[in-house]
Amino acid sequence: MRKVLLIIAGITCGAIIALQLKLMYTYQYDMKPQVETLIQASDDITDAQCNLEDQLRTTQQLVHGDLENDGNFYIVSVEAVKNASDAIRAAENLGKKGYETGYLWIPNYRSLSGTKMYCVFIGPFYSKSKTEKMVEKYRKVNPKAFGLLVSKENKRIEIKGVGKSMTTEPYHIK
C-alpha cells in the first residue's frame, strides 16, 4: 500500500510539474504577445491621459498668468523624455530643488521642434527678460538648459542667457 501511495504521489508531482511547464510554455509562446500588447496599450492610455492633464495644467497656468501674452509663455527647457511618467518624475524632482516646474507635450506647440517627447521645464515665465535671467542662473547648474518661447505661432525664440537669444521665423516651413 505504501508503495502504491508513493507511486501515486510521484505521478501526481510529475503531472503538476508537467502542468506548470505547459503553463510556462503557453505564457511564453502563446500569451506573451497579448500580455505585451496589453502593457503597451496601458502605457499609451497613461501617456494620453497625462497629455490631457498637461494641457489642462498649462491652460490653468495661462489663465492665472499674464493673459496679455496671447497664450504665449516662456520656459527654461531642462530635459526631454519619451513618456509622461518620466516627465512627471523629472518635474517633481526639479520641484523638490525649489523650482516652479512643469512638463508639456512638444508637438502641441508650433514654436517647438515637433519631436514626439515631453519637455520638462522651469517656469512658465511671461516675459523674455525674466526667462533670460533664469536661464543665466540655471545654466550654472545645467549648461545644456536653454529658454524657449512656447506658442502656437510658427516662430522659435531660443534663449541662452541675458541678451543671448535667437529668433527663427518661420520656424517650420510647410
N, CA, C and O of each residue as an XYZ file, in Angstrom:
696
protein
N       0.823     -1.186      0.000
C       0.000      0.000      0.000
C       0.870      1.253      0.000
O       0.587      2.230     -0.693
N       1.923      1.196      0.788
C       2.811      2.338      0.886
C       3.472      2.611     -0.462
O       3.613      3.764     -0.871
N       3.883      1.520     -1.164
C       4.495      1.671     -2.480
C       3.505      2.295     -3.453
O       3.882      3.134     -4.271
N       2.276      1.902     -3.370
C       1.242      2.435     -4.256
C       1.059      3.928     -4.008
O       0.946      4.701     -4.958
N       1.029      4.340     -2.747
C       0.884      5.749     -2.413
C       2.078      6.562     -2.924
O       1.905      7.663     -3.447
N       3.285      6.017     -2.771
C       4.475      6.703     -3.256
C       4.441      6.840     -4.777
O       4.819      7.874     -5.327
N       3.983      5.780     -5.446
C       3.879      5.832     -6.906
C       2.842      6.875     -7.319
O       3.082      7.647     -8.248
N       1.694      6.907     -6.643
C       0.641      7.891     -6.949
C       1.168      9.303     -6.678
O       0.942     10.214     -7.474
N       1.873      9.482     -5.548
C       2.431     10.791     -5.213
C       3.440     11.211     -6.280
O       3.469     12.374     -6.682
N       4.255     10.285     -6.732
C       5.237     10.569     -7.775
C       4.563     10.968     -9.079
O       4.986     11.911     -9.747
N       3.518     10.244     -9.430
C       2.781     10.552    -10.655
C       2.118     11.916    -10.534
O       2.127     12.700    -11.483
N       1.535     12.207     -9.353
C       0.879     13.497     -9.118
C       1.888     14.634     -9.226
O       1.612     15.642     -9.876
N       3.050     14.487     -8.601
C       4.093     15.521     -8.682
C       4.545     15.696    -10.125
O       4.745     16.820    -10.587
N       4.702     14.608    -10.819
C       5.096     14.677    -12.227
C       4.051     15.402    -13.048
O       4.388     16.204    -13.918
N       2.771     15.124    -12.775
C       1.684     15.781    -13.502
C       1.655     17.273    -13.194
O       1.425     18.088    -14.088
N       1.886     17.632    -11.943
C       1.903     19.046    -11.558
C       3.058     19.761    -12.253
O       2.887     20.864    -12.771
N       4.225     19.139    -12.263
C       5.382     19.739    -12.930
C       5.107     19.893    -14.426
O       5.424     20.924    -15.017
N       4.520     18.871    -15.027
C       4.192     18.935    -16.456
C       3.183     20.052    -16.727
O       3.295     20.766    -17.723
N       2.209     20.199    -15.845
C       1.214     21.260    -15.999
C       1.871     22.631    -15.869
O       1.562     23.541    -16.638
N       2.782     22.787    -14.897
C       3.480     24.049    -14.730
C       4.320     24.373    -15.971
O       4.337     25.512    -16.436
N       5.005     23.376    -16.492
C       5.800     23.575    -17.696
C       4.909     23.976    -18.871
O       5.265     24.857    -19.654
N       3.745     23.323    -18.991
C       2.801     23.641    -20.062
C       2.308     25.089    -19.929
O       2.206     25.804    -20.926
N       2.000     25.522    -18.688
C       1.549     26.887    -18.453
C       2.647     27.893    -18.790
O       2.379     28.930    -19.397
N       3.882     27.585    -18.394
C       5.001     28.471    -18.704
C       5.189     28.566    -20.219
O       5.406     29.653    -20.754
N       5.108     27.436    -20.900
C       5.247     27.408    -22.348
C       4.124     28.210    -23.010
O       4.353     28.998    -23.927
N       2.906     27.984    -22.516
C       1.749     28.689    -23.075
C       1.916     30.194    -22.899
O       1.648     30.958    -23.826
N       2.358     30.628    -21.710
C       2.560     32.059    -21.483
C       3.644     32.587    -22.415
O       3.470     33.598    -23.096
N       4.777     31.867    -22.426
C       5.921     32.352    -23.179
C       5.636     32.452    -24.674
O       6.046     33.419    -25.315
N       4.942     31.469    -25.233
C       4.778     31.443    -26.674
C       3.392     31.855    -27.162
O       3.249     32.358    -28.277
N       2.388     31.645    -26.344
C       1.034     31.959    -26.781
C       0.512     33.267    -26.194
O      -0.083     34.073    -26.909
N       0.727     33.478    -24.917
C       0.131     34.618    -24.233
C       1.043     35.844    -24.180
O       0.555     36.967    -24.051
N       2.341     35.646    -24.278
C       3.267     36.760    -24.117
C       2.959     37.920    -25.069
O       2.954     39.068    -24.625
N       2.700     37.668    -26.368
C       2.375     38.808    -27.243
C       1.139     39.577    -26.794
O       1.114     40.806    -26.871
N       0.098     38.859    -26.320
C      -1.114     39.540    -25.862
C      -0.838     40.354    -24.603
O      -1.328     41.475    -24.462
N      -0.046     39.785    -23.681
C       0.292     40.499    -22.451
C       1.098     41.753    -22.794
O       0.842     42.825    -22.247
N       2.069     41.618    -23.700
C       2.873     42.779    -24.093
C       2.009     43.840    -24.779
O       2.217     45.035    -24.573
N       1.050     43.413    -25.586
C       0.134     44.351    -26.237
C      -0.707     45.085    -25.205
O      -0.915     46.293    -25.318
N      -1.194     44.360    -24.194
C      -1.977     44.997    -23.127
C      -1.131     45.995    -22.345
O      -1.606     47.078    -22.005
N       0.111     45.640    -22.059
C       1.000     46.547    -21.336
C       1.234     47.804    -22.169
O       1.177     48.913    -21.638
N       1.499     47.646    -23.469
C       1.719     48.806    -24.349
C       0.469     49.672    -24.425
O       0.562     50.899    -24.384
N      -0.700     49.046    -24.535
C      -1.955     49.797    -24.592
C      -2.149     50.594    -23.302
O      -2.582     51.746    -23.335
N      -1.828     49.981    -22.178
C      -1.944     50.659    -20.892
C      -1.006     51.868    -20.842
O      -1.395     52.940    -20.379
N       0.237     51.691    -21.322
C       1.184     52.803    -21.363
C       0.678     53.923    -22.267
O       0.803     55.101    -21.930
N       0.099     53.552    -23.431
C      -0.432     54.556    -24.357
C      -1.575     55.344    -23.723
O      -1.668     56.561    -23.885
N      -2.443     54.637    -23.001
C      -3.566     55.301    -22.328
C      -3.043     56.240    -21.256
O      -3.539     57.358    -21.117
N      -2.044     55.799    -20.495
C      -1.453     56.640    -19.458
C      -0.838     57.888    -20.076
O      -1.023     58.991    -19.564
N      -0.101     57.717    -21.186
C       0.503     58.865    -21.854
C      -0.567     59.831    -22.358
O      -0.421     61.046    -22.224
N      -1.638     59.296    -22.936
C      -2.718     60.156    -23.434
C      -3.381     60.913    -22.288
O      -3.688     62.099    -22.413
N      -3.599     60.223    -21.174
C      -4.213     60.866    -20.012
C      -3.297     61.965    -19.481
O      -3.762     63.058    -19.157
N      -1.994     61.680    -19.390
C      -1.049     62.678    -18.899
C      -0.957     63.856    -19.862
O      -0.771     64.996    -19.438
N      -1.089     63.580    -21.165
C      -1.071     64.656    -22.153
C      -2.256     65.594    -21.928
O      -2.103     66.814    -21.984
N      -3.443     65.024    -21.673
C      -4.613     65.844    -21.386
C      -4.438     66.623    -20.088
O      -4.803     67.796    -20.009
N      -3.874     65.964    -19.064
C      -3.631     66.649    -17.799
C      -2.636     67.787    -18.004
O      -2.781     68.855    -17.410
N      -1.623     67.557    -18.846
C      -0.629     68.579    -19.161
C      -1.295     69.779    -19.817
O      -1.017     70.923    -19.456
N      -2.175     69.518    -20.783
C      -2.866     70.611    -21.465
C      -3.735     71.396    -20.493
O      -3.785     72.624    -20.555
N      -4.417     70.698    -19.598
C      -5.253     71.357    -18.604
C      -4.399     72.211    -17.674
O      -4.735     73.364    -17.402
N      -3.291     71.645    -17.184
C      -2.436     72.387    -16.262
C      -1.839     73.613    -16.941
O      -1.793     74.687    -16.342
N      -1.383     73.470    -18.182
C      -0.830     74.611    -18.909
C      -1.898     75.676    -19.106
O      -1.619     76.868    -18.972
N      -3.118     75.254    -19.424
C      -4.230     76.199    -19.587
C      -4.496     76.921    -18.273
O      -4.708     78.134    -18.265
N      -4.488     76.187    -17.159
C      -4.710     76.810    -15.854
C      -3.607     77.815    -15.546
O      -3.874     78.891    -15.011
N      -2.358     77.462    -15.887
C      -1.249     78.390    -15.649
C      -1.429     79.650    -16.493
O      -1.151     80.757    -16.032
N      -1.889     79.478    -17.716
C      -2.092     80.637    -18.577
C      -3.208     81.526    -18.051
O      -3.106     82.752    -18.104
N      -4.273     80.912    -17.543
C      -5.387     81.688    -17.001
C      -4.931     82.510    -15.806
O      -5.352     83.654    -15.634
N      -4.062     81.920    -14.977
C      -3.583     82.635    -13.793
C      -2.406     83.540    -14.110
O      -2.019     84.357    -13.275
N      -1.835     83.414    -15.280
C      -0.675     84.207    -15.664
C      -1.058     85.458    -16.417
O      -2.156     85.989    -16.250
N      -0.159     85.919    -17.233
C      -0.332     87.166    -17.968
C      -1.080     86.891    -19.264
O      -0.490     86.399    -20.227
N      -2.362     87.201    -19.299
C      -3.177     86.926    -20.471
C      -2.871     87.878    -21.629
O      -3.312     87.635    -22.752
N      -2.135     88.940    -21.382
C      -1.784     89.871    -22.450
C      -0.802     89.258    -23.431
O      -0.567     89.830    -24.495
N      -0.228     88.124    -23.109
C       0.739     87.469    -23.990
C       0.078     86.578    -25.027
O       0.774     85.800    -25.680
N      -1.230     86.656    -25.205
C      -1.961     85.862    -26.196
C      -1.729     84.365    -26.040
O      -1.689     83.637    -27.032
N      -1.580     83.909    -24.829
C      -1.381     82.480    -24.596
C       0.051     82.031    -24.766
O       0.335     80.844    -24.605
N       0.967     82.929    -25.084
C       2.378     82.588    -25.210
C       3.048     82.680    -23.847
O       2.658     83.490    -23.006
N       4.044     81.857    -23.639
C       4.834     81.947    -22.418
C       6.218     81.409    -22.696
O       6.465     80.818    -23.746
N       7.118     81.615    -21.755
C       8.499     81.162    -21.891
C       8.782     80.099    -20.850
O       8.160     80.056    -19.790
N       9.732     79.246    -21.176
C      10.176     78.206    -20.235
C      11.693     78.093    -20.300
O      12.326     78.548    -21.253
N      12.256     77.482    -19.278
C      13.646     77.044    -19.331
C      13.576     75.534    -19.527
O      13.174     74.793    -18.630
N      13.970     75.098    -20.705
C      13.921     73.675    -21.036
C      15.074     72.961    -20.330
O      16.242     73.293    -20.529
N      14.723     71.975    -19.505
C      15.719     71.260    -18.711
C      16.079     69.925    -19.351
O      17.254     69.569    -19.436
N      15.054     69.180    -19.806
C      15.310     67.908    -20.479
C      14.076     67.471    -21.250
O      12.971     67.959    -21.014
N      14.284     66.544    -22.173
C      13.183     65.961    -22.938
C      13.176     64.457    -22.677
O      14.218     63.803    -22.697
N      11.977     63.924    -22.430
C      11.835     62.494    -22.133
C      10.718     61.913    -22.999
O       9.864     62.640    -23.505
N      10.743     60.589    -23.159
C       9.819     59.939    -24.093
C       8.428     59.691    -23.544
O       7.470     59.657    -24.317
N       8.281     59.513    -22.229
C       6.930     59.216    -21.737
C       6.550     60.125    -20.574
O       7.393     60.716    -19.900
N       5.260     60.202    -20.379
C       4.703     61.130    -19.390
C       5.139     60.800    -17.971
O       5.391     61.705    -17.175
N       5.229     59.526    -17.649
C       5.613     59.171    -16.273
C       7.022     59.659    -15.958
O       7.279     60.106    -14.840
N       7.948     59.582    -16.928
C       9.296     60.111    -16.712
C       9.268     61.632    -16.585
O      10.019     62.206    -15.796
N       8.403     62.282    -17.358
C       8.276     63.740    -17.290
C       7.763     64.174    -15.921
O       8.267     65.130    -15.330
N       6.762     63.464    -15.429
C       6.206     63.784    -14.109
C       7.277     63.632    -13.042
O       7.454     64.504    -12.192
N       7.987     62.515    -13.098
C       9.038     62.239    -12.108
C      10.126     63.315    -12.158
O      10.550     63.815    -11.116
N      10.580     63.672    -13.364
C      11.636     64.679    -13.505
C      11.165     66.053    -13.007
O      11.915     66.764    -12.338
N       9.928     66.418    -13.333
C       9.384     67.706    -12.875
C       9.264     67.733    -11.350
O       9.570     68.744    -10.718
N       8.821     66.628    -10.765
C       8.716     66.561     -9.304
C      10.092     66.683     -8.660
O      10.242     67.391     -7.664
N      11.098     66.004     -9.210
C      12.454     66.093     -8.659
C      13.001     67.508     -8.765
O      13.656     67.991     -7.841
N      12.742     68.171     -9.873
C      13.183     69.551    -10.050
C      12.445     70.468     -9.073
O      13.030     71.401     -8.523
N      11.159     70.195     -8.866
C      10.368     70.967     -7.909
C      10.891     70.847     -6.491
O      10.834     71.807     -5.723
N      11.404     69.667     -6.138
C      11.977     69.462     -4.795
C      13.219     70.320     -4.574
O      13.621     70.558     -3.435
N      13.820     70.779     -5.660
C      15.001     71.645     -5.564
C      14.617     73.117     -5.488
O      15.478     73.997     -5.478
N      13.302     73.374     -5.434
C      12.832     74.741     -5.237
C      12.397     75.481     -6.484
O      12.077     76.668     -6.416
N      12.379     74.812     -7.607
C      11.965     75.470     -8.855
C      10.485     75.259     -9.107
O       9.925     74.225     -8.741
N       9.847     76.247     -9.736
C       8.486     76.053    -10.245
C       8.646     75.311    -11.564
O       9.323     75.791    -12.473
N       8.028     74.150    -11.667
C       8.284     73.288    -12.813
C       7.009     72.819    -13.481
O       5.906     73.017    -12.973
N       7.184     72.206    -14.605
C       6.086     71.591    -15.326
C       6.645     70.751    -16.452
O       7.857     70.584    -16.583
N       5.751     70.229    -17.258
C       6.148     69.488    -18.443
C       5.068     69.695    -19.487
O       3.923     70.011    -19.163
N       5.445     69.515    -20.741
C       4.474     69.675    -21.822
C       4.826     68.723    -22.957
O       5.962     68.266    -23.076
N       3.834     68.435    -23.781
C       3.993     67.573    -24.949
C       4.450     68.479    -26.088
O       3.691     69.338    -26.537
N       5.661     68.300    -26.551
C       6.292     69.191    -27.527
C       5.456     69.397    -28.800
O       5.333     70.535    -29.253
N       4.876     68.339    -29.395
C       4.136     68.555    -30.653
C       2.926     69.479    -30.547
O       2.398     69.907    -31.574
N       2.475     69.796    -29.341
C       1.306     70.675    -29.183
C       1.606     72.137    -29.516
O       0.683     72.946    -29.614
N       2.876     72.485    -29.692
C       3.256     73.888    -29.870
C       4.122     74.051    -31.119
O       5.162     73.404    -31.246
N       3.699     74.903    -32.024
C       4.429     75.102    -33.288
C       5.777     75.763    -33.065
O       6.675     75.607    -33.893
N       5.944     76.496    -31.971
C       7.219     77.169    -31.717
C       8.300     76.193    -31.257
O       9.473     76.558    -31.178
N       7.911     74.963    -30.955
C       8.868     73.950    -30.507
C       9.190     73.002    -31.665
O       8.622     73.126    -32.750
N      10.087     72.071    -31.435
C      10.650     71.253    -32.511
C       9.688     70.272    -33.167
O       9.898     69.883    -34.316
N       8.638     69.865    -32.461
C       7.735     68.858    -33.009
C       8.122     67.447    -32.635
O       7.387     66.505    -32.931
N       9.266     67.282    -31.989
C       9.727     65.969    -31.547
C       8.688     65.351    -30.625
O       8.169     66.025    -29.736
N       8.381     64.087    -30.826
C       7.358     63.415    -30.028
C       7.932     63.006    -28.675
O       8.187     61.834    -28.400
N       8.122     64.033    -27.842
C       8.653     63.846    -26.496
C       8.014     64.881    -25.567
O       7.366     65.828    -26.012
N       8.214     64.674    -24.293
C       7.775     65.632    -23.281
C       8.957     66.504    -22.893
O      10.072     66.010    -22.724
N       8.715     67.789    -22.755
C       9.733     68.732    -22.306
C       9.490     69.017    -20.819
O       8.396     69.427    -20.429
N      10.508     68.799    -20.006
C      10.452     69.134    -18.584
C      11.072     70.520    -18.457
O      12.162     70.770    -18.973
N      10.369     71.425    -17.765
C      10.829     72.813    -17.762
C      10.713     73.470    -16.402
O      10.007     73.004    -15.507
N      11.444     74.585    -16.284
C      11.293     75.524    -15.173
C      10.443     76.666    -15.726
O      10.684     77.154    -16.830
N       9.465     77.076    -14.959
C       8.590     78.147    -15.421
C       7.146     77.767    -15.183
O       6.867     76.892    -14.364
N       6.237     78.393    -15.868
C       6.394     79.279    -17.013
C       6.718     80.712    -16.596
O       6.482     81.124    -15.460
N       7.265     81.451    -17.554
C       7.550     82.868    -17.391
C       6.750     83.620    -18.435
O       6.487     83.099    -19.520
N       6.363     84.840    -18.112
C       5.540     85.616    -19.027
C       6.273     86.820    -19.594
O       5.666     87.691    -20.216
N       7.588     86.864    -19.374
C       8.397     87.899    -20.014
C       9.735     87.287    -20.420
O      10.279     86.409    -19.750
N      10.231     87.780    -21.524
C      11.508     87.281    -22.045
C      12.644     87.622    -21.081
O      13.555     86.816    -20.892
N      12.599     88.798    -20.475
C      13.694     89.221    -19.587
C      13.793     88.326    -18.347
O      14.896     87.986    -17.918
N      12.653     87.944    -17.770
C      12.685     87.030    -16.613
C      13.241     85.677    -17.019
O      13.972     85.039    -16.261
N      12.887     85.250    -18.218
C      13.385     83.972    -18.715
C      14.893     84.037    -18.919
O      15.613     83.114    -18.540
N      15.370     85.123    -19.514
C      16.817     85.287    -19.736
C      17.582     85.190    -18.418
O      18.624     84.538    -18.346
N      17.063     85.841    -17.377
C      17.734     85.814    -16.069
C      17.745     84.407    -15.475
O      18.756     83.977    -14.921
N      16.621     83.685    -15.589
C      16.572     82.328    -15.055
C      17.488     81.397    -15.844
O      18.146     80.533    -15.264
N      17.531     81.569    -17.156
C      18.429     80.746    -17.979
C      19.871     80.970    -17.542
O      20.627     80.018    -17.349
N      20.240     82.229    -17.389
C      21.600     82.580    -16.958
C      21.933     81.892    -15.628
O      23.018     81.335    -15.461
N      20.997     81.941    -14.701
C      21.191     81.336    -13.377
C      21.239     79.802    -13.457
O      22.127     79.172    -12.884
N      20.271     79.212    -14.178
C      20.170     77.746    -14.185
C      21.270     77.083    -15.017
O      21.623     75.933    -14.755
N      21.811     77.776    -16.001
C      22.887     77.187    -16.806
C      24.151     76.952    -15.987
O      25.040     76.222    -16.426
N      24.245     77.554    -14.808
C      25.360     77.260    -13.903
C      25.193     75.862    -13.305
O      26.177     75.204    -12.967
N      23.953     75.418    -13.179
C      23.643     74.071    -12.679
C      23.642     73.065    -13.828
O      24.186     71.967    -13.708
N      23.019     73.458    -14.947
C      22.878     72.589    -16.117
C      23.213     73.391    -17.371
O      22.348     74.084    -17.906
N      24.459     73.308    -17.849
C      24.887     74.108    -19.002
C      24.105     73.824    -20.295
O      24.148     74.629    -21.225
N      23.402     72.705    -20.362
C      22.641     72.361    -21.569
C      21.252     73.004    -21.587
O      20.569     72.959    -22.609
N      20.834     73.593    -20.486
C      19.494     74.197    -20.403
C      19.430     75.447    -21.276
O      20.439     76.114    -21.506
N      18.228     75.749    -21.756
C      18.019     76.947    -22.567
C      16.566     77.368    -22.465
O      15.696     76.564    -22.134
N      16.314     78.631    -22.751
C      14.964     79.161    -22.704
C      14.287     79.045    -24.051
O      14.946     79.038    -25.091
N      12.959     78.952    -24.027
C      12.169     78.845    -25.252
C      10.863     79.609    -25.117
O      10.270     79.674    -24.040
N      10.427     80.186    -26.229
C       9.073     80.694    -26.326
C       8.181     79.486    -26.603
O       8.481     78.679    -27.482
N       7.093     79.363    -25.858
C       6.104     78.306    -26.095
C       4.876     78.988    -26.664
O       4.248     79.824    -26.015
N       4.543     78.608    -27.902
C       3.497     79.319    -28.615
C       2.892     78.442    -29.696
O       3.506     77.474    -30.146
N       1.699     78.788    -30.103
C       1.074     78.127    -31.249
C       1.557     78.769    -32.557
O       1.265     78.271    -33.644
N       2.293     79.872    -32.440
C       2.803     80.576    -33.615
C       3.998     79.833    -34.205
O       4.679     79.080    -33.509
N       4.241     80.050    -35.486
C       5.345     79.415    -36.189
C       6.604     80.271    -36.047
O       7.175     80.725    -37.039
N       7.026     80.481    -34.803
C       8.173     81.333    -34.511
C       8.914     80.749    -33.305
O       8.309     80.480    -32.268
N      10.208     80.559    -33.447
C      11.003     79.996    -32.353
C      11.916     81.079    -31.794
O      12.627     81.760    -32.533
N      11.879     81.221    -30.482
C      12.827     82.085    -29.783
C      13.575     81.192    -28.802
O      12.986     80.618    -27.886
N      14.881     81.087    -29.011
C      15.733     80.280    -28.133
C      16.643     81.223    -27.364
O      17.260     82.114    -27.947
N      16.725     81.023    -26.040
C      17.437     81.931    -25.150
C      18.562     81.178    -24.445
O      18.336     80.134    -23.832
N      19.791     81.727    -24.541
C      20.954     81.103    -23.899
C      21.467     81.939    -22.719
O      22.450     81.563    -22.080
N      20.814     83.062    -22.426
C      21.219     83.921    -21.322
C      20.727     85.338    -21.567
O      19.990     85.593    -22.519
N      21.142     86.265    -20.698
C      20.722     87.659    -20.809
C      21.316     88.256    -22.084
O      22.532     88.272    -22.272
N      20.432     88.747    -22.956
C      20.867     89.331    -24.219
C      21.363     88.314    -25.241
O      21.946     88.690    -26.258
N      21.137     87.038    -24.979
C      21.629     85.977    -25.870
C      20.457     85.152    -26.386
O      20.257     84.012    -25.969
N      19.689     85.737    -27.293
C      18.556     85.000    -27.846
C      18.606     85.029    -29.363
O      19.190     85.923    -29.974
N      17.970     84.019    -29.952
C      17.921     83.911    -31.403
C      16.480     83.619    -31.800
O      15.830     82.736    -31.240
N      15.995     84.383    -32.784
C      14.635     84.202    -33.279
C      14.692     83.605    -34.683
O      15.435     84.076    -35.544
N      13.895     82.563    -34.895
C      13.773     81.950    -36.221
C      12.301     82.025    -36.617
O      11.428     81.469    -35.951
N      12.050     82.736    -37.731
C      10.655     82.902    -38.171
C      10.619     82.922    -39.692
O      11.302     83.764    -40.275
N       9.895     82.083    -40.359
C       9.092     80.995    -39.782
C       9.986     79.858    -39.337
O      11.057     79.632    -39.900
N       9.535     79.145    -38.320
C      10.338     78.050    -37.770
C      10.139     76.764    -38.570
O      11.110     76.113    -38.954
N       8.888     76.401    -38.819
C       8.572     75.209    -39.608
C       8.125     75.681    -40.981
O       7.240     76.530    -41.092
N       8.720     75.146    -42.003
C       8.306     75.510    -43.361
C       7.395     74.409    -43.876
O       7.838     73.284    -44.108
N       6.108     74.740    -44.056
C       5.125     73.762    -44.548
C       4.129     74.467    -45.394
O       3.207     73.839    -45.915
